[in-house]
Amino acid sequence: MTALKIVVVVPDLDVQDQNDDHAISQAERSRALRIGLLESGFNLIASLPADVFLAERIHQLQPDLIIVDAESEARDALEHVVFATRDARRPIVLFTDDSDTTHVRDAVAVGVSAYIVDGLSSARIRPILDVAMARFEYEERLRDERDDARNALQERTLVDRAKALLMERQGLSEKDAFTKLRKIAMDKGLKMGEVAQRTLDMAALLS
């Protein structure tokens, strides 16, 4: 099996003050996360800052999964990641040592597949990411099914309107109107919805 390509979005880990125990702890935790990814057999292709260039870099790298390694700035980092993946959704996992979980609901709402607070160990990384991938794939299937159902309903509505128009203006029965639309669709290699929309547009133009 090909290893997942992972991008980690990290805060600035350049510790300026060696007496800043908090910054040092954050840097060590972030390094431990990346080491854990490598030890678990994942393909860590880049560590990126959450900045205005993130969308371009993600587009270039095409990762399978994005990990946000954040602390108090988790919300800002998430906003960058969500913006960067708006046109090509990917599973997002947030690792944080910030015990304030008031933003968990908002994070899940914008597409975070897993929200992990502290307690990180190498042994936990693979099951966490496996669950995140499975959840993302399940939600994408549901999204596709909803889109398909919505598109089918829209197409049915258009076809019904086009049939009604042909029945009114050409005196056709419902069956004959449908047959006419279907023949045009087959002859031109179009979907029924496209033919119906063109029929309605032409009628509006000539009215």
C-alpha positions in Angstrom: 0.0 0.0 0.0 1.3 3.5 -0.9 2.1 5.6 2.2 -0.2 8.5 2.7 1.3 11.8 1.6 1.0 14.1 4.6 1.6 17.8 5.0 1.9 19.2 8.5 0.9 22.9 9.1 3.1 24.1 12.0 3.5 27.2 14.0 6.8 29.1 14.0 9.1 26.8 16.0 12.1 29.1 16.0 12.7 29.5 19.7 14.3 32.9 20.3 14.4 32.8 24.1 16.0 29.6 25.4 14.4 30.4 28.8 11.0 30.3 27.3 9.9 26.9 28.6 6.5 27.0 26.9 8.0 27.7 23.4 10.6 25.0 23.9 7.8 22.5 25.0 5.8 23.4 21.9 8.7 22.9 19.6 9.6 19.6 21.2 5.9 18.4 20.9 5.8 19.4 17.3 9.0 17.5 16.5 7.7 14.5 18.3 4.6 14.6 16.1 6.7 14.6 12.9 9.0 11.9 14.2 5.9 9.8 15.1 4.6 10.2 11.6 7.8 8.9 10.1 8.1 6.1 12.6 4.5 5.0 11.7 5.5 4.7 8.0 3.7 7.9 6.8 5.2 10.0 4.0 5.7 13.4 5.5 6.3 15.5 2.4 6.4 19.0 3.9 6.0 21.1 7.0 4.4 24.4 6.1 3.5 27.6 7.9 -0.1 28.8 8.0 0.3 31.8 5.8 -1.1 33.4 2.7 1.0 31.0 0.5 -0.5 27.8 2.0 -3.1 27.3 -0.7 -0.6 27.5 -3.4 1.8 25.1 -1.7 -0.9 22.5 -0.9 -2.0 22.7 -4.6 1.5 22.0 -5.7 2.1 19.1 -3.2 -1.3 17.4 -3.5 -1.2 15.7 -0.1 -3.6 13.0 0.9 -4.1 14.4 4.4 -3.3 17.6 6.3 -2.3 17.8 9.9 -2.6 21.1 11.8 -0.2 21.2 14.6 -1.3 24.2 16.7 -1.9 25.6 20.1 -3.6 28.8 21.1 -3.5 29.9 17.4 -5.4 26.8 16.3 -8.4 28.8 15.1 -6.2 31.0 12.9 -4.3 28.1 11.5 -7.5 26.2 10.8 -8.9 29.2 8.9 -5.8 29.2 6.6 -6.1 25.4 6.0 -9.9 25.5 5.3 -9.4 28.3 2.9 -6.5 26.5 1.2 -8.6 23.3 0.7 -11.9 24.9 -0.3 -11.6 23.8 -3.9 -10.1 20.3 -3.2 -11.3 18.9 0.1 -8.9 16.8 2.1 -9.1 15.2 5.5 -7.8 17.6 8.2 -6.5 16.4 11.6 -5.9 18.9 14.4 -3.3 18.1 17.0 -3.1 20.6 19.9 -2.1 20.8 23.5 -4.6 23.6 24.1 -7.1 22.2 26.6 -9.7 24.8 25.6 -12.1 22.7 23.5 -14.8 25.4 23.0 -13.9 25.5 19.3 -14.3 21.7 18.6 -17.8 22.0 17.2 -16.8 24.9 14.9 -13.7 22.9 13.8 -15.7 19.8 12.9 -18.3 22.0 11.1 -15.6 23.4 8.8 -14.2 20.0 7.9 -11.8 18.8 10.6 -12.0 15.0 10.6 -10.3 14.6 14.0 -9.6 17.0 16.9 -6.9 15.6 19.2 -6.0 17.3 22.5 -2.7 16.5 24.1 -1.7 13.0 25.1 0.1 12.4 21.8 2.2 9.3 21.4 3.6 7.6 18.4 1.4 4.5 19.1 -1.7 6.7 18.8 -0.9 8.4 15.5 -1.7 5.6 13.0 -5.2 4.7 14.5 -6.0 8.4 14.7 -5.2 9.0 11.1 -6.8 5.8 9.9 -10.1 6.9 11.6 -9.8 10.4 10.2 -9.4 9.0 6.7 -12.3 6.6 7.0 -14.5 9.4 8.4 -13.5 11.8 5.6 -14.2 9.2 2.9 -17.6 8.3 4.5 -18.6 12.0 4.6 -17.5 12.5 1.0 -19.7 9.6 -0.1 -22.6 11.2 1.7 -21.9 14.5 0.1 -21.7 12.9 -3.3 -25.0 11.1 -2.7 -26.7 14.3 -1.6 -25.3 16.1 -4.7 -26.5 13.4 -7.0 -30.0 13.4 -5.4 -30.2 17.2 -5.7 -29.0 17.2 -9.3 -31.5 14.4 -10.1 -34.3 16.5 -8.6 -33.3 19.6 -10.5 -33.1 17.7 -13.8 -36.6 16.1 -13.1 -38.0 19.6 -12.5 -36.5 21.0 -15.7 -37.7 18.0 -17.7 -41.3 18.4 -16.3 -41.3 22.1 -17.1 -40.0 21.4 -20.7 -42.6 18.7 -21.2 -45.4 21.1 -20.0 -44.1 23.7 -22.5 -44.2 21.3 -25.4 -47.6 20.0 -24.4 -48.9 23.5 -24.3 -47.3 24.9 -27.4 -47.2 21.9 -29.7 -50.2 20.0 -28.5 -48.2 16.9 -27.6 -49.2 14.3 -25.0 -46.9 14.0 -22.0 -45.5 10.8 -23.4 -44.8 12.3 -26.8 -43.2 15.4 -25.2 -40.9 13.2 -23.2 -40.1 11.1 -26.2 -39.2 14.2 -28.2 -36.9 15.5 -25.4 -35.2 12.1 -25.1 -34.6 11.8 -28.9 -33.0 15.3 -29.0 -30.8 14.3 -26.0 -29.7 11.0 -27.7 -29.2 12.7 -31.1 -27.0 15.5 -29.7 -25.3 13.4 -26.9 -26.7 15.6 -24.2 -28.3 15.0 -20.8 -32.1 15.3 -20.5 -31.7 18.2 -18.1 -29.5 20.1 -20.6 -32.0 19.6 -23.4 -34.8 20.7 -21.1 -32.9 23.8 -20.1 -32.2 24.7 -23.7 -35.9 24.2 -24.6 -36.9 26.5 -21.8 -34.3 29.1 -22.7 -35.3 29.1 -26.3 -39.0 29.5 -25.4 -38.1 32.4 -23.2 -36.0 34.0 -25.9 -38.9 33.8 -28.5 -41.7 34.8 -26.2 
